[in-house]
């Protein structure tokens, strides 16, 4: 298990591909731990680079 920070688009794409492979891993396993950490790193990257604005009341309807 080699986990590094996600700083560039290429890092992000590698993390997504790896997560696809280990997504269904048992939670009590090395791959399960890796999937959990990758999910947090991916979420952090997406929140910084692809923010979603809160819709106003009219848009929400």
Gaussian input, Z-matrix of N, CA and C with variables (Angstrom, degrees):
# hf/3-21g

backbone

0 1
 N
 C     1     B1
 C     2     B2     1     A1
 N     3     B3     2     A2     1     D1
 C     4     B4     3     A3     2     D2
 C     5     B5     4     A4     3     D3
 N     6     B6     5     A5     4     D4
 C     7     B7     6     A6     5     D5
 C     8     B8     7     A7     6     D6
 N     9     B9     8     A8     7     D7
 C    10    B10     9     A9     8     D8
 C    11    B11    10    A10     9     D9
 N    12    B12    11    A11    10    D10
 C    13    B13    12    A12    11    D11
 C    14    B14    13    A13    12    D12
 N    15    B15    14    A14    13    D13
 C    16    B16    15    A15    14    D14
 C    17    B17    16    A16    15    D15
 N    18    B18    17    A17    16    D16
 C    19    B19    18    A18    17    D17
 C    20    B20    19    A19    18    D18
 N    21    B21    20    A20    19    D19
 C    22    B22    21    A21    20    D20
 C    23    B23    22    A22    21    D21
 N    24    B24    23    A23    22    D22
 C    25    B25    24    A24    23    D23
 C    26    B26    25    A25    24    D24
 N    27    B27    26    A26    25    D25
 C    28    B28    27    A27    26    D26
 C    29    B29    28    A28    27    D27
 N    30    B30    29    A29    28    D28
 C    31    B31    30    A30    29    D29
 C    32    B32    31    A31    30    D30
 N    33    B33    32    A32    31    D31
 C    34    B34    33    A33    32    D32
 C    35    B35    34    A34    33    D33
 N    36    B36    35    A35    34    D34
 C    37    B37    36    A36    35    D35
 C    38    B38    37    A37    36    D36
 N    39    B39    38    A38    37    D37
 C    40    B40    39    A39    38    D38
 C    41    B41    40    A40    39    D39
 N    42    B42    41    A41    40    D40
 C    43    B43    42    A42    41    D41
 C    44    B44    43    A43    42    D42
 N    45    B45    44    A44    43    D43
 C    46    B46    45    A45    44    D44
 C    47    B47    46    A46    45    D45
 N    48    B48    47    A47    46    D46
 C    49    B49    48    A48    47    D47
 C    50    B50    49    A49    48    D48
 N    51    B51    50    A50    49    D49
 C    52    B52    51    A51    50    D50
 C    53    B53    52    A52    51    D51
 N    54    B54    53    A53    52    D52
 C    55    B55    54    A54    53    D53
 C    56    B56    55    A55    54    D54
 N    57    B57    56    A56    55    D55
 C    58    B58    57    A57    56    D56
 C    59    B59    58    A58    57    D57
 N    60    B60    59    A59    58    D58
 C    61    B61    60    A60    59    D59
 C    62    B62    61    A61    60    D60
 N    63    B63    62    A62    61    D61
 C    64    B64    63    A63    62    D62
 C    65    B65    64    A64    63    D63
 N    66    B66    65    A65    64    D64
 C    67    B67    66    A66    65    D65
 C    68    B68    67    A67    66    D66
 N    69    B69    68    A68    67    D67
 C    70    B70    69    A69    68    D68
 C    71    B71    70    A70    69    D69
 N    72    B72    71    A71    70    D70
 C    73    B73    72    A72    71    D71
 C    74    B74    73    A73    72    D72
 N    75    B75    74    A74    73    D73
 C    76    B76    75    A75    74    D74
 C    77    B77    76    A76    75    D75
 N    78    B78    77    A77    76    D76
 C    79    B79    78    A78    77    D77
 C    80    B80    79    A79    78    D78
 N    81    B81    80    A80    79    D79
 C    82    B82    81    A81    80    D80
 C    83    B83    82    A82    81    D81
 N    84    B84    83    A83    82    D82
 C    85    B85    84    A84    83    D83
 C    86    B86    85    A85    84    D84
 N    87    B87    86    A86    85    D85
 C    88    B88    87    A87    86    D86
 C    89    B89    88    A88    87    D87
 N    90    B90    89    A89    88    D88
 C    91    B91    90    A90    89    D89
 C    92    B92    91    A91    90    D90
 N    93    B93    92    A92    91    D91
 C    94    B94    93    A93    92    D92
 C    95    B95    94    A94    93    D93
 N    96    B96    95    A95    94    D94
 C    97    B97    96    A96    95    D95
 C    98    B98    97    A97    96    D96
 N    99    B99    98    A98    97    D97
 C   100   B100    99    A99    98    D98
 C   101   B101   100   A100    99    D99
 N   102   B102   101   A101   100   D100
 C   103   B103   102   A102   101   D101
 C   104   B104   103   A103   102   D102
 N   105   B105   104   A104   103   D103
 C   106   B106   105   A105   104   D104
 C   107   B107   106   A106   105   D105
 N   108   B108   107   A107   106   D106
 C   109   B109   108   A108   107   D107
 C   110   B110   109   A109   108   D108
 N   111   B111   110   A110   109   D109
 C   112   B112   111   A111   110   D110
 C   113   B113   112   A112   111   D111
 N   114   B114   113   A113   112   D112
 C   115   B115   114   A114   113   D113
 C   116   B116   115   A115   114   D114
 N   117   B117   116   A116   115   D115
 C   118   B118   117   A117   116   D116
 C   119   B119   118   A118   117   D117
 N   120   B120   119   A119   118   D118
 C   121   B121   120   A120   119   D119
 C   122   B122   121   A121   120   D120
 N   123   B123   122   A122   121   D121
 C   124   B124   123   A123   122   D122
 C   125   B125   124   A124   123   D123
 N   126   B126   125   A125   124   D124
 C   127   B127   126   A126   125   D125
 C   128   B128   127   A127   126   D126
 N   129   B129   128   A128   127   D127
 C   130   B130   129   A129   128   D128
 C   131   B131   130   A130   129   D129
 N   132   B132   131   A131   130   D130
 C   133   B133   132   A132   131   D131
 C   134   B134   133   A133   132   D132
 N   135   B135   134   A134   133   D133
 C   136   B136   135   A135   134   D134
 C   137   B137   136   A136   135   D135
 N   138   B138   137   A137   136   D136
 C   139   B139   138   A138   137   D137
 C   140   B140   139   A139   138   D138
 N   141   B141   140   A140   139   D139
 C   142   B142   141   A141   140   D140
 C   143   B143   142   A142   141   D141
 N   144   B144   143   A143   142   D142
 C   145   B145   144   A144   143   D143
 C   146   B146   145   A145   144   D144
 N   147   B147   146   A146   145   D145
 C   148   B148   147   A147   146   D146
 C   149   B149   148   A148   147   D147
 N   150   B150   149   A149   148   D148
 C   151   B151   150   A150   149   D149
 C   152   B152   151   A151   150   D150
 N   153   B153   152   A152   151   D151
 C   154   B154   153   A153   152   D152
 C   155   B155   154   A154   153   D153
 N   156   B156   155   A155   154   D154
 C   157   B157   156   A156   155   D155
 C   158   B158   157   A157   156   D156
 N   159   B159   158   A158   157   D157
 C   160   B160   159   A159   158   D158
 C   161   B161   160   A160   159   D159
 N   162   B162   161   A161   160   D160
 C   163   B163   162   A162   161   D161
 C   164   B164   163   A163   162   D162
 N   165   B165   164   A164   163   D163
 C   166   B166   165   A165   164   D164
 C   167   B167   166   A166   165   D165
 N   168   B168   167   A167   166   D166
 C   169   B169   168   A168   167   D167
 C   170   B170   169   A169   168   D168
 N   171   B171   170   A170   169   D169
 C   172   B172   171   A171   170   D170
 C   173   B173   172   A172   171   D171
 N   174   B174   173   A173   172   D172
 C   175   B175   174   A174   173   D173
 C   176   B176   175   A175   174   D174
 N   177   B177   176   A176   175   D175
 C   178   B178   177   A177   176   D176
 C   179   B179   178   A178   177   D177
 N   180   B180   179   A179   178   D178
 C   181   B181   180   A180   179   D179
 C   182   B182   181   A181   180   D180

   B1=1.4477
   B2=1.5214
   B3=1.3109
   B4=1.4619
   B5=1.5146
   B6=1.3178
   B7=1.4587
   B8=1.5188
   B9=1.3246
   B10=1.4605
   B11=1.5252
   B12=1.2989
   B13=1.4629
   B14=1.5267
   B15=1.3160
   B16=1.4617
   B17=1.5166
   B18=1.3259
   B19=1.4597
   B20=1.5198
   B21=1.3205
   B22=1.4635
   B23=1.5225
   B24=1.3112
   B25=1.4651
   B26=1.5317
   B27=1.3201
   B28=1.4608
   B29=1.5330
   B30=1.3279
   B31=1.4648
   B32=1.5255
   B33=1.3182
   B34=1.4624
   B35=1.5309
   B36=1.3192
   B37=1.4683
   B38=1.5281
   B39=1.3290
   B40=1.4713
   B41=1.5237
   B42=1.3208
   B43=1.4627
   B44=1.5249
   B45=1.3327
   B46=1.4646
   B47=1.5287
   B48=1.3218
   B49=1.4654
   B50=1.5215
   B51=1.3237
   B52=1.4605
   B53=1.5260
   B54=1.3191
   B55=1.4550
   B56=1.5286
   B57=1.3232
   B58=1.4681
   B59=1.5164
   B60=1.3308
   B61=1.4653
   B62=1.5240
   B63=1.3314
   B64=1.4627
   B65=1.5269
   B66=1.3103
   B67=1.4654
   B68=1.5282
   B69=1.2980
   B70=1.4648
   B71=1.5248
   B72=1.3097
   B73=1.4670
   B74=1.5270
   B75=1.3084
   B76=1.4715
   B77=1.5183
   B78=1.3279
   B79=1.4647
   B80=1.5253
   B81=1.3053
   B82=1.4655
   B83=1.5296
   B84=1.3276
   B85=1.4617
   B86=1.5256
   B87=1.2944
   B88=1.4707
   B89=1.5202
   B90=1.3463
   B91=1.4528
   B92=1.5313
   B93=1.3117
   B94=1.4602
   B95=1.5155
   B96=1.3331
   B97=1.4719
   B98=1.5203
   B99=1.3260
   B100=1.4635
   B101=1.5325
   B102=1.3230
   B103=1.4630
   B104=1.5281
   B105=1.3209
   B106=1.4646
   B107=1.5285
   B108=1.3224
   B109=1.4722
   B110=1.5267
   B111=1.3347
   B112=1.4674
   B113=1.5273
   B114=1.3120
   B115=1.4672
   B116=1.5213
   B117=1.3237
   B118=1.4665
   B119=1.5293
   B120=1.3250
   B121=1.4645
   B122=1.5295
   B123=1.3180
   B124=1.4653
   B125=1.5220
   B126=1.3160
   B127=1.4674
   B128=1.5279
   B129=1.3078
   B130=1.4666
   B131=1.5332
   B132=1.3240
   B133=1.4654
   B134=1.5277
   B135=1.3330
   B136=1.4668
   B137=1.5258
   B138=1.3072
   B139=1.4655
   B140=1.5255
   B141=1.3166
   B142=1.4693
   B143=1.5283
   B144=1.3323
   B145=1.4563
   B146=1.5268
   B147=1.3215
   B148=1.4579
   B149=1.5267
   B150=1.3364
   B151=1.4666
   B152=1.5262
   B153=1.3190
   B154=1.4577
   B155=1.5186
   B156=1.3101
   B157=1.4497
   B158=1.5262
   B159=1.2988
   B160=1.4451
   B161=1.5260
   B162=1.3425
   B163=1.4626
   B164=1.5332
   B165=1.3272
   B166=1.4635
   B167=1.5282
   B168=1.3184
   B169=1.4741
   B170=1.5190
   B171=1.3141
   B172=1.4606
   B173=1.5201
   B174=1.3408
   B175=1.4677
   B176=1.5212
   B177=1.3143
   B178=1.4526
   B179=1.5342
   B180=1.3239
   B181=1.4614
   B182=1.5006
   A1=107.82
   A2=115.96
   A3=121.60
   A4=108.24
   A5=115.86
   A6=120.72
   A7=108.26
   A8=115.04
   A9=120.50
   A10=108.25
   A11=116.00
   A12=119.51
   A13=110.39
   A14=115.68
   A15=122.18
   A16=107.11
   A17=115.91
   A18=121.08
   A19=113.31
   A20=116.71
   A21=121.07
   A22=109.86
   A23=115.35
   A24=121.76
   A25=111.37
   A26=116.38
   A27=121.28
   A28=110.59
   A29=117.61
   A30=122.04
   A31=110.23
   A32=115.74
   A33=122.38
   A34=110.59
   A35=116.44
   A36=120.56
   A37=111.38
   A38=117.40
   A39=120.61
   A40=110.64
   A41=116.27
   A42=120.39
   A43=110.52
   A44=117.22
   A45=120.53
   A46=111.47
   A47=116.95
   A48=120.91
   A49=111.09
   A50=116.56
   A51=120.07
   A52=110.25
   A53=117.21
   A54=120.50
   A55=111.02
   A56=117.48
   A57=120.88
   A58=111.42
   A59=115.97
   A60=121.43
   A61=111.26
   A62=117.22
   A63=120.73
   A64=113.28
   A65=118.49
   A66=123.03
   A67=113.23
   A68=118.39
   A69=122.50
   A70=113.50
   A71=117.87
   A72=121.28
   A73=109.98
   A74=115.42
   A75=120.49
   A76=109.24
   A77=116.06
   A78=118.96
   A79=112.18
   A80=117.49
   A81=120.65
   A82=108.19
   A83=114.73
   A84=121.10
   A85=108.54
   A86=116.05
   A87=120.34
   A88=109.71
   A89=116.69
   A90=120.31
   A91=111.16
   A92=117.31
   A93=120.67
   A94=111.62
   A95=115.97
   A96=120.31
   A97=110.79
   A98=115.42
   A99=120.24
   A100=110.42
   A101=116.90
   A102=120.98
   A103=110.86
   A104=116.65
   A105=120.37
   A106=111.31
   A107=116.69
   A108=120.60
   A109=110.57
   A110=117.20
   A111=120.31
   A112=111.05
   A113=116.90
   A114=120.83
   A115=110.59
   A116=116.59
   A117=120.23
   A118=111.11
   A119=117.12
   A120=120.85
   A121=111.09
   A122=116.54
   A123=121.40
   A124=110.04
   A125=116.93
   A126=121.16
   A127=110.71
   A128=116.66
   A129=121.19
   A130=110.73
   A131=117.31
   A132=121.91
   A133=110.22
   A134=116.63
   A135=120.11
   A136=111.74
   A137=117.39
   A138=120.29
   A139=111.66
   A140=117.14
   A141=120.79
   A142=112.17
   A143=117.37
   A144=121.29
   A145=114.87
   A146=117.75
   A147=121.81
   A148=109.78
   A149=117.66
   A150=119.33
   A151=111.33
   A152=115.05
   A153=121.45
   A154=107.44
   A155=115.80
   A156=120.58
   A157=110.31
   A158=115.86
   A159=121.01
   A160=108.35
   A161=117.55
   A162=118.90
   A163=110.96
   A164=115.55
   A165=117.98
   A166=107.53
   A167=117.23
   A168=120.87
   A169=113.00
   A170=118.19
   A171=121.36
   A172=110.75
   A173=116.90
   A174=120.05
   A175=111.44
   A176=116.92
   A177=120.87
   A178=112.25
   A179=115.82
   A180=119.89
   A181=108.90
   D1=113.27
   D2=175.97
   D3=-119.67
   D4=108.19
   D5=-178.94
   D6=-113.29
   D7=130.56
   D8=177.18
   D9=-128.44
   D10=165.46
   D11=179.01
   D12=-67.30
   D13=158.46
   D14=179.15
   D15=-105.40
   D16=106.36
   D17=-177.06
   D18=-113.25
   D19=-26.26
   D20=-176.40
   D21=-126.98
   D22=164.81
   D23=178.56
   D24=-55.53
   D25=-39.94
   D26=179.51
   D27=-62.18
   D28=-43.10
   D29=177.09
   D30=-60.90
   D31=-41.63
   D32=-179.90
   D33=-61.87
   D34=-47.01
   D35=-179.56
   D36=-64.27
   D37=-39.53
   D38=176.97
   D39=-62.81
   D40=-41.90
   D41=-179.49
   D42=-64.43
   D43=-41.58
   D44=178.32
   D45=-63.06
   D46=-42.68
   D47=179.34
   D48=-64.05
   D49=-42.02
   D50=179.30
   D51=-66.07
   D52=-40.97
   D53=179.52
   D54=-62.65
   D55=-36.41
   D56=175.75
   D57=-57.37
   D58=-40.70
   D59=-176.84
   D60=-68.87
   D61=-40.57
   D62=-172.57
   D63=-105.44
   D64=9.38
   D65=-173.28
   D66=-54.61
   D67=-41.81
   D68=-176.13
   D69=-92.44
   D70=15.65
   D71=-179.32
   D72=-65.42
   D73=149.45
   D74=176.51
   D75=-61.03
   D76=140.13
   D77=-176.61
   D78=-64.90
   D79=-26.36
   D80=178.54
   D81=-100.52
   D82=67.62
   D83=177.48
   D84=-156.61
   D85=167.56
   D86=178.05
   D87=-62.11
   D88=-43.15
   D89=179.76
   D90=-66.70
   D91=-35.22
   D92=177.10
   D93=-64.07
   D94=-41.90
   D95=176.02
   D96=-63.72
   D97=-42.66
   D98=179.40
   D99=-62.02
   D100=-43.18
   D101=179.56
   D102=-61.74
   D103=-41.39
   D104=179.57
   D105=-63.54
   D106=-43.76
   D107=179.66
   D108=-67.76
   D109=-44.20
   D110=178.46
   D111=-60.05
   D112=-39.43
   D113=179.19
   D114=-60.31
   D115=-42.77
   D116=179.11
   D117=-66.08
   D118=-41.94
   D119=179.64
   D120=-65.81
   D121=-42.40
   D122=179.09
   D123=-64.19
   D124=-44.51
   D125=178.91
   D126=-59.97
   D127=-43.51
   D128=178.91
   D129=-61.64
   D130=-45.75
   D131=179.62
   D132=-62.10
   D133=-45.64
   D134=-178.76
   D135=-64.24
   D136=-40.14
   D137=178.99
   D138=-63.29
   D139=-34.23
   D140=179.28
   D141=-77.93
   D142=-40.53
   D143=-171.49
   D144=-100.47
   D145=-18.83
   D146=-179.26
   D147=-133.91
   D148=59.03
   D149=-176.33
   D150=-66.07
   D151=147.13
   D152=177.66
   D153=-112.53
   D154=118.20
   D155=179.69
   D156=-73.54
   D157=148.13
   D158=175.13
   D159=-73.51
   D160=128.14
   D161=-178.62
   D162=-71.37
   D163=151.22
   D164=174.03
   D165=-76.26
   D166=174.29
   D167=-174.02
   D168=-61.91
   D169=-36.98
   D170=-179.75
   D171=-69.11
   D172=-43.13
   D173=178.03
   D174=-64.05
   D175=-35.09
   D176=-178.12
   D177=-67.47
   D178=-27.29
   D179=179.68
   D180=-78.17

